[in-house]
Amino acid sequence: MPFREVNSKMVEATVVPGQKMFSQRGAMLAYRGEVSFTPNMQGGQGGLASVIGRRVAGEATPLMTVEGNGTVMFGHGGHHIQVIQLTGDTLYVEADRLLAFDGTLQQGTMFMGSQGGVMGMVRGQVTGQGLFTTTLKGHGAVAVMAHGGVIELPITPGRAVHVDPQAYVAHHGDVRNKLSTALGWRDMVGRGSGEAFQLELSGSGAVYVQASEEKL
């Protein structure tokens, strides 16, 4: 893992020759060694399709390519940072929550409608998140941002996890999601500013939940 958690709001990344990292622009706090930062217009390794997808969704997040030999301190906006280690599976995360990630990971975009049909599209409207979400796949580490800290909740077959849409950060694994409507007294449950919706995740994997309903 190239990331070392300095504290809850800062991580230090080790950059080695011949390997790339990607970070959100403006996220570099300090660095040591011979490290270069280059604006990346290709959306990581997702290529043109990734850029187009994010532009259509209105959620383009400019990235920097980080290369060289040294260490870099990352943080952004005082947000809490969670480091997620991927071991061959896929992480689904909103583009603006990405702080930094291994260049070995394959980046792409996914239309939310393909997970949960029309309700997946509704989720984008309810949460204020785009209809496209960013995917990172492979072996490597990802640093994501959240408000108030993050907890990882396991998702196991036969035991779905219900999450307030505003508290959702990311998920990974073989997970299906759909938006369910809360009725009656359930409208007052959760932190979704009165929104009568819950995000139901089922399958096998994990979901990351932040301790706040605030958006980044």
Contacts in CASP RR format, 6 or more apart in sequence:
PFRMAT RR
TARGET T0000
AUTHOR 0000-0000-0000
METHOD contacts of the structure
MODEL  1
MPFREVNSKMVEATVVPGQKMFSQRGAMLAYRGEVSFTPNMQGGQGGLAS
VIGRRVAGEATPLMTVEGNGTVMFGHGGHHIQVIQLTGDTLYVEADRLLA
FDGTLQQGTMFMGSQGGVMGMVRGQVTGQGLFTTTLKGHGAVAVMAHGGV
IELPITPGRAVHVDPQAYVAHHGDVRNKLSTALGWRDMVGRGSGEAFQLE
LSGSGAVYVQASEEKL
1 83 0 8 1.000
1 85 0 8 1.000
1 140 0 8 1.000
1 141 0 8 1.000
2 13 0 8 1.000
2 14 0 8 1.000
2 15 0 8 1.000
2 21 0 8 1.000
2 102 0 8 1.000
2 141 0 8 1.000
3 11 0 8 1.000
3 12 0 8 1.000
3 13 0 8 1.000
3 83 0 8 1.000
3 100 0 8 1.000
3 141 0 8 1.000
3 143 0 8 1.000
4 11 0 8 1.000
4 12 0 8 1.000
4 13 0 8 1.000
4 14 0 8 1.000
5 11 0 8 1.000
5 81 0 8 1.000
5 83 0 8 1.000
6 12 0 8 1.000
6 73 0 8 1.000
8 80 0 8 1.000
8 81 0 8 1.000
8 149 0 8 1.000
9 75 0 8 1.000
9 78 0 8 1.000
9 79 0 8 1.000
9 80 0 8 1.000
9 81 0 8 1.000
10 29 0 8 1.000
10 73 0 8 1.000
10 74 0 8 1.000
10 75 0 8 1.000
10 81 0 8 1.000
11 73 0 8 1.000
11 74 0 8 1.000
11 75 0 8 1.000
11 81 0 8 1.000
11 83 0 8 1.000
11 99 0 8 1.000
11 100 0 8 1.000
11 143 0 8 1.000
12 71 0 8 1.000
12 72 0 8 1.000
12 73 0 8 1.000
12 74 0 8 1.000
13 21 0 8 1.000
13 23 0 8 1.000
13 66 0 8 1.000
13 71 0 8 1.000
13 72 0 8 1.000
13 73 0 8 1.000
13 74 0 8 1.000
13 100 0 8 1.000
13 143 0 8 1.000
14 70 0 8 1.000
14 71 0 8 1.000
15 21 0 8 1.000
15 35 0 8 1.000
15 66 0 8 1.000
15 67 0 8 1.000
15 68 0 8 1.000
15 69 0 8 1.000
15 70 0 8 1.000
15 71 0 8 1.000
15 72 0 8 1.000
16 68 0 8 1.000
16 69 0 8 1.000
16 70 0 8 1.000
17 68 0 8 1.000
17 69 0 8 1.000
18 67 0 8 1.000
18 68 0 8 1.000
19 67 0 8 1.000
19 102 0 8 1.000
19 103 0 8 1.000
19 104 0 8 1.000
20 65 0 8 1.000
20 66 0 8 1.000
20 67 0 8 1.000
20 103 0 8 1.000
21 65 0 8 1.000
21 66 0 8 1.000
21 67 0 8 1.000
21 72 0 8 1.000
21 100 0 8 1.000
21 101 0 8 1.000
21 102 0 8 1.000
21 103 0 8 1.000
22 40 0 8 1.000
22 43 0 8 1.000
22 44 0 8 1.000
22 63 0 8 1.000
22 64 0 8 1.000
22 65 0 8 1.000
22 66 0 8 1.000
22 100 0 8 1.000
22 101 0 8 1.000
22 103 0 8 1.000
22 107 0 8 1.000
23 37 0 8 1.000
23 63 0 8 1.000
23 64 0 8 1.000
23 66 0 8 1.000
23 72 0 8 1.000
23 74 0 8 1.000
23 99 0 8 1.000
23 100 0 8 1.000
23 101 0 8 1.000
24 61 0 8 1.000
24 62 0 8 1.000
24 63 0 8 1.000
24 64 0 8 1.000
24 76 0 8 1.000
24 98 0 8 1.000
24 99 0 8 1.000
24 100 0 8 1.000
25 39 0 8 1.000
25 62 0 8 1.000
25 63 0 8 1.000
25 64 0 8 1.000
26 64 0 8 1.000
26 76 0 8 1.000
27 64 0 8 1.000
27 74 0 8 1.000
27 75 0 8 1.000
27 76 0 8 1.000
27 99 0 8 1.000
27 100 0 8 1.000
28 37 0 8 1.000
28 64 0 8 1.000
28 66 0 8 1.000
28 72 0 8 1.000
28 73 0 8 1.000
28 74 0 8 1.000
29 73 0 8 1.000
29 74 0 8 1.000
29 75 0 8 1.000
30 72 0 8 1.000
30 73 0 8 1.000
31 70 0 8 1.000
31 71 0 8 1.000
31 72 0 8 1.000
31 73 0 8 1.000
32 70 0 8 1.000
32 71 0 8 1.000
33 69 0 8 1.000
33 70 0 8 1.000
33 71 0 8 1.000
34 68 0 8 1.000
34 69 0 8 1.000
34 70 0 8 1.000
35 66 0 8 1.000
35 67 0 8 1.000
35 68 0 8 1.000
35 69 0 8 1.000
35 70 0 8 1.000
35 72 0 8 1.000
36 66 0 8 1.000
36 67 0 8 1.000
36 68 0 8 1.000
37 64 0 8 1.000
37 65 0 8 1.000
37 66 0 8 1.000
38 64 0 8 1.000
38 65 0 8 1.000
38 67 0 8 1.000
39 62 0 8 1.000
39 63 0 8 1.000
39 64 0 8 1.000
39 65 0 8 1.000
40 62 0 8 1.000
40 63 0 8 1.000
40 64 0 8 1.000
40 65 0 8 1.000
41 51 0 8 1.000
42 48 0 8 1.000
42 50 0 8 1.000
42 51 0 8 1.000
43 50 0 8 1.000
43 51 0 8 1.000
43 54 0 8 1.000
43 63 0 8 1.000
43 107 0 8 1.000
44 50 0 8 1.000
44 63 0 8 1.000
44 65 0 8 1.000
44 103 0 8 1.000
44 107 0 8 1.000
45 103 0 8 1.000
45 105 0 8 1.000
45 106 0 8 1.000
45 107 0 8 1.000
45 108 0 8 1.000
46 106 0 8 1.000
46 107 0 8 1.000
46 108 0 8 1.000
46 109 0 8 1.000
49 108 0 8 1.000
49 109 0 8 1.000
50 107 0 8 1.000
50 108 0 8 1.000
50 109 0 8 1.000
50 134 0 8 1.000
51 60 0 8 1.000
53 109 0 8 1.000
53 132 0 8 1.000
54 60 0 8 1.000
54 61 0 8 1.000
54 95 0 8 1.000
54 109 0 8 1.000
54 132 0 8 1.000
54 134 0 8 1.000
56 132 0 8 1.000
57 109 0 8 1.000
57 130 0 8 1.000
57 131 0 8 1.000
57 132 0 8 1.000
58 130 0 8 1.000
59 94 0 8 1.000
59 95 0 8 1.000
59 96 0 8 1.000
59 129 0 8 1.000
59 130 0 8 1.000
59 132 0 8 1.000
60 95 0 8 1.000
61 95 0 8 1.000
61 96 0 8 1.000
61 98 0 8 1.000
66 72 0 8 1.000
66 100 0 8 1.000
74 81 0 8 1.000
74 99 0 8 1.000
74 100 0 8 1.000
74 143 0 8 1.000
75 81 0 8 1.000
75 99 0 8 1.000
75 145 0 8 1.000
76 99 0 8 1.000
76 145 0 8 1.000
79 99 0 8 1.000
79 145 0 8 1.000
79 146 0 8 1.000
79 147 0 8 1.000
79 216 0 8 1.000
80 145 0 8 1.000
80 146 0 8 1.000
80 147 0 8 1.000
80 148 0 8 1.000
80 149 0 8 1.000
80 150 0 8 1.000
80 210 0 8 1.000
81 99 0 8 1.000
81 143 0 8 1.000
81 144 0 8 1.000
81 145 0 8 1.000
81 146 0 8 1.000
82 143 0 8 1.000
82 144 0 8 1.000
82 145 0 8 1.000
82 146 0 8 1.000
82 149 0 8 1.000
82 150 0 8 1.000
82 169 0 8 1.000
82 208 0 8 1.000
83 141 0 8 1.000
83 142 0 8 1.000
83 143 0 8 1.000
84 91 0 8 1.000
84 141 0 8 1.000
84 142 0 8 1.000
84 143 0 8 1.000
84 144 0 8 1.000
84 170 0 8 1.000
84 172 0 8 1.000
84 208 0 8 1.000
85 140 0 8 1.000
85 141 0 8 1.000
86 105 0 8 1.000
86 136 0 8 1.000
86 137 0 8 1.000
86 138 0 8 1.000
86 139 0 8 1.000
86 140 0 8 1.000
86 141 0 8 1.000
86 142 0 8 1.000
86 172 0 8 1.000
87 138 0 8 1.000
87 139 0 8 1.000
87 140 0 8 1.000
88 137 0 8 1.000
88 138 0 8 1.000
88 139 0 8 1.000
89 137 0 8 1.000
89 138 0 8 1.000
89 172 0 8 1.000
89 173 0 8 1.000
89 174 0 8 1.000
89 205 0 8 1.000
90 135 0 8 1.000
90 136 0 8 1.000
90 137 0 8 1.000
90 138 0 8 1.000
90 172 0 8 1.000
90 173 0 8 1.000
91 135 0 8 1.000
91 136 0 8 1.000
91 137 0 8 1.000
91 142 0 8 1.000
91 170 0 8 1.000
91 171 0 8 1.000
91 172 0 8 1.000
92 110 0 8 1.000
92 133 0 8 1.000
92 134 0 8 1.000
92 135 0 8 1.000
92 170 0 8 1.000
92 171 0 8 1.000
92 172 0 8 1.000
92 175 0 8 1.000
93 133 0 8 1.000
93 134 0 8 1.000
93 136 0 8 1.000
93 142 0 8 1.000
93 144 0 8 1.000
93 169 0 8 1.000
93 170 0 8 1.000
94 129 0 8 1.000
94 130 0 8 1.000
94 133 0 8 1.000
94 134 0 8 1.000
94 169 0 8 1.000
94 170 0 8 1.000
95 133 0 8 1.000
95 134 0 8 1.000
96 216 0 8 1.000
97 144 0 8 1.000
97 145 0 8 1.000
97 146 0 8 1.000
97 169 0 8 1.000
97 170 0 8 1.000
97 216 0 8 1.000
98 134 0 8 1.000
98 142 0 8 1.000
98 143 0 8 1.000
98 144 0 8 1.000
98 145 0 8 1.000
99 143 0 8 1.000
99 144 0 8 1.000
99 145 0 8 1.000
100 142 0 8 1.000
100 143 0 8 1.000
101 107 0 8 1.000
101 136 0 8 1.000
101 140 0 8 1.000
101 141 0 8 1.000
101 142 0 8 1.000
101 143 0 8 1.000
102 140 0 8 1.000
102 141 0 8 1.000
102 142 0 8 1.000
104 138 0 8 1.000
104 139 0 8 1.000
104 140 0 8 1.000
105 136 0 8 1.000
105 137 0 8 1.000
105 138 0 8 1.000
105 139 0 8 1.000
105 140 0 8 1.000
105 142 0 8 1.000
106 136 0 8 1.000
106 137 0 8 1.000
106 138 0 8 1.000
107 134 0 8 1.000
107 135 0 8 1.000
107 136 0 8 1.000
108 134 0 8 1.000
108 135 0 8 1.000
108 136 0 8 1.000
109 132 0 8 1.000
109 133 0 8 1.000
109 134 0 8 1.000
109 135 0 8 1.000
110 132 0 8 1.000
110 133 0 8 1.000
110 134 0 8 1.000
110 135 0 8 1.000
111 131 0 8 1.000
111 132 0 8 1.000
112 120 0 8 1.000
112 121 0 8 1.000
112 123 0 8 1.000
112 124 0 8 1.000
112 130 0 8 1.000
112 131 0 8 1.000
112 132 0 8 1.000
112 133 0 8 1.000
113 120 0 8 1.000
113 121 0 8 1.000
113 131 0 8 1.000
115 176 0 8 1.000
115 177 0 8 1.000
115 178 0 8 1.000
116 176 0 8 1.000
116 177 0 8 1.000
116 178 0 8 1.000
116 179 0 8 1.000
117 178 0 8 1.000
119 178 0 8 1.000
119 179 0 8 1.000
120 177 0 8 1.000
120 178 0 8 1.000
120 179 0 8 1.000
121 131 0 8 1.000
122 179 0 8 1.000
122 197 0 8 1.000
123 129 0 8 1.000
123 165 0 8 1.000
123 177 0 8 1.000
123 179 0 8 1.000
123 197 0 8 1.000
123 199 0 8 1.000
124 130 0 8 1.000
124 131 0 8 1.000
126 165 0 8 1.000
126 179 0 8 1.000
126 195 0 8 1.000
126 197 0 8 1.000
127 165 0 8 1.000
127 166 0 8 1.000
127 168 0 8 1.000
128 215 0 8 1.000
136 142 0 8 1.000
144 150 0 8 1.000
144 169 0 8 1.000
144 170 0 8 1.000
144 208 0 8 1.000
145 216 0 8 1.000
146 169 0 8 1.000
146 208 0 8 1.000
146 210 0 8 1.000
146 211 0 8 1.000
146 212 0 8 1.000
146 216 0 8 1.000
147 210 0 8 1.000
147 211 0 8 1.000
147 212 0 8 1.000
147 214 0 8 1.000
147 216 0 8 1.000
148 210 0 8 1.000
148 211 0 8 1.000
148 212 0 8 1.000
149 210 0 8 1.000
149 211 0 8 1.000
149 212 0 8 1.000
150 169 0 8 1.000
150 208 0 8 1.000
150 209 0 8 1.000
150 210 0 8 1.000
150 211 0 8 1.000
151 208 0 8 1.000
151 209 0 8 1.000
151 211 0 8 1.000
152 206 0 8 1.000
152 207 0 8 1.000
152 208 0 8 1.000
153 161 0 8 1.000
153 163 0 8 1.000
153 206 0 8 1.000
153 207 0 8 1.000
153 208 0 8 1.000
153 209 0 8 1.000
154 205 0 8 1.000
154 206 0 8 1.000
155 161 0 8 1.000
155 171 0 8 1.000
155 173 0 8 1.000
155 175 0 8 1.000
155 201 0 8 1.000
155 202 0 8 1.000
155 203 0 8 1.000
155 204 0 8 1.000
155 205 0 8 1.000
155 206 0 8 1.000
155 207 0 8 1.000
156 203 0 8 1.000
156 204 0 8 1.000
156 205 0 8 1.000
157 202 0 8 1.000
157 203 0 8 1.000
157 204 0 8 1.000
158 202 0 8 1.000
158 203 0 8 1.000
160 200 0 8 1.000
160 201 0 8 1.000
160 202 0 8 1.000
160 203 0 8 1.000
161 200 0 8 1.000
161 201 0 8 1.000
161 202 0 8 1.000
161 207 0 8 1.000
162 180 0 8 1.000
162 198 0 8 1.000
162 199 0 8 1.000
162 200 0 8 1.000
162 201 0 8 1.000
163 198 0 8 1.000
163 199 0 8 1.000
163 200 0 8 1.000
163 201 0 8 1.000
163 207 0 8 1.000
163 209 0 8 1.000
164 190 0 8 1.000
164 191 0 8 1.000
164 192 0 8 1.000
164 198 0 8 1.000
164 199 0 8 1.000
164 213 0 8 1.000
165 179 0 8 1.000
165 192 0 8 1.000
165 195 0 8 1.000
165 197 0 8 1.000
165 198 0 8 1.000
165 199 0 8 1.000
166 191 0 8 1.000
166 192 0 8 1.000
166 193 0 8 1.000
166 195 0 8 1.000
166 213 0 8 1.000
166 214 0 8 1.000
166 215 0 8 1.000
167 190 0 8 1.000
167 191 0 8 1.000
167 192 0 8 1.000
167 209 0 8 1.000
167 210 0 8 1.000
167 211 0 8 1.000
167 212 0 8 1.000
167 213 0 8 1.000
168 199 0 8 1.000
168 207 0 8 1.000
168 208 0 8 1.000
168 209 0 8 1.000
168 210 0 8 1.000
169 207 0 8 1.000
169 208 0 8 1.000
169 209 0 8 1.000
169 210 0 8 1.000
170 207 0 8 1.000
170 208 0 8 1.000
171 177 0 8 1.000
171 201 0 8 1.000
171 205 0 8 1.000
171 206 0 8 1.000
171 207 0 8 1.000
171 208 0 8 1.000
172 205 0 8 1.000
172 206 0 8 1.000
173 204 0 8 1.000
173 205 0 8 1.000
173 206 0 8 1.000
174 203 0 8 1.000
174 204 0 8 1.000
174 205 0 8 1.000
175 201 0 8 1.000
175 202 0 8 1.000
175 203 0 8 1.000
175 204 0 8 1.000
175 205 0 8 1.000
175 207 0 8 1.000
176 201 0 8 1.000
176 202 0 8 1.000
176 203 0 8 1.000
177 199 0 8 1.000
177 200 0 8 1.000
177 201 0 8 1.000
177 202 0 8 1.000
178 199 0 8 1.000
178 200 0 8 1.000
179 197 0 8 1.000
179 198 0 8 1.000
179 199 0 8 1.000
179 200 0 8 1.000
180 197 0 8 1.000
180 198 0 8 1.000
180 199 0 8 1.000
180 200 0 8 1.000
181 196 0 8 1.000
181 197 0 8 1.000
181 198 0 8 1.000
182 189 0 8 1.000
182 196 0 8 1.000
182 197 0 8 1.000
182 198 0 8 1.000
183 196 0 8 1.000
184 196 0 8 1.000
186 196 0 8 1.000
186 198 0 8 1.000
187 194 0 8 1.000
187 196 0 8 1.000
188 194 0 8 1.000
191 212 0 8 1.000
191 213 0 8 1.000
192 213 0 8 1.000
193 213 0 8 1.000
201 207 0 8 1.000
END
